[in-house]
Structures are given as C-alpha cells and as structure tokens.
Amino acid sequence: MAYGDFKTLNQALAAFQLTLINQPRLFQTIPLIAPSSKLQNRLEEGIDLALAISTEKAQSELIIAPILLEVREIAQPQSSLFSGVSLNADPAAGLVGECDFILSKSSNQLEVTSPIAVLVEAKNNDIKSGLGQCVAQMVGAQRFNADNSLTIIGAVTTGVLWRFLRLDAQTLEIDLTEYTVPLQIETVLGILKSPF
C-alpha cells in the first residue's frame, strides 16, 4: 500500500486505530494573519487562471504553492517547504509515497527532516476524496517525527476550498468548516502558521 491507497477517511481511521472528533470551527482561536500584498497580487491573477485550467497541477502551482511560500516566509528561519517529495515513514503500514506539500519546523531545505508540522493534499474538485490519503500522510509524518506528542496539521484543498485536520497522538480532529480563498485567506494563513 501507499498513501494514495487510502481512499476513504474510514479506511484510514480503521487502519491506524484513530479516534475521530468532528469539530466545526476547530481553529477559531488561531490568530488571523493578513496576507502580504505580494500574495494578494499572486492570488488575484492565479485563482482565475487555475480555475480556468481546472487541473490539480494548476491549482497547486498558482494557488496552493504561493500560500505555502508565504507561510514559510512568515515562519522563517525555522521552516522548510517541500513539494512532491517522498515520505517513506513506515512501509509495512503502507505509509510510503509522495506528499503534495510538506512544511517542516526545520531550517534544512535540502532534505525533509523532523519535525514535519503540516501536510497539504491537493485535490482537483473533491475535498472528501482526499481525507483518507491526508490522514495516512499525517500518521506517516507522526511516525517519521518519532514523537507522538507533536501535533500534526493536515489540509485537503482544491486551492480555493480548504478543509483542515489536526492529529494529536491517536486523536484525529476534523474541522467541519471549509474555508475559502481569497475570502478567508487570513484564517487559512493563521491555521497553516499555527504549528510554528
């Protein structure tokens, strides 16, 4: 198995014996972060273009990557950003494969190192279809970090819609609220920055 083989949330919950808590506005106490004018300009042009192209690659490059670059800049110097890298955390458990995006609380930009803090899974038009894969990647990050006390943030996104998850030991919390970019960009940035 690999991360992509976890097709449903229930499949991942059962495989890793996680307790699920559904929570609306899970991150409501997170401080909001205003986007830079640079990010606002990139999103203004990038969102329309990505939606017109209508592929995961376009959404990743034109919407998601600029947002994550902004988070990395805000969290400097103790942050690194990776796109499309392998995270082979536990092959026996199926925790292998590529992650769309990883934010690490490490200044090592040459190689993914612990602690991984945030994973972002891009999906073209269906957030729900990415939940199982995102949860598997979060468990993979937890095992890679070799420290169950670290909270992992996950997100499944179309670029415009964002759904966030939080894994703490064996408890998985899913925010039932979906956030929209650019309308709620301050919230999205705040949540992504919160582990730093």
Buried (B, 14 or more C-beta within 10 A) or exposed (E): BBBBBBEBBEBBBEBBEBEBEEBEEBBEEBEEBEBEEEBBEBBEEBBEEBBEEEEBEBBBBBBBBBBBBBBBEBBEEEBBBBBEEEBEBBEEBBBBBBBBBBBBBBEEEEEBBBBBBBBBBBBBEEBEBBBBBBBBBBBBBBBBBEEEEBBBBBBBBBBBBBBBBBBBEEEBBBBEBBBEBBEBBBBBBBBBBBBB
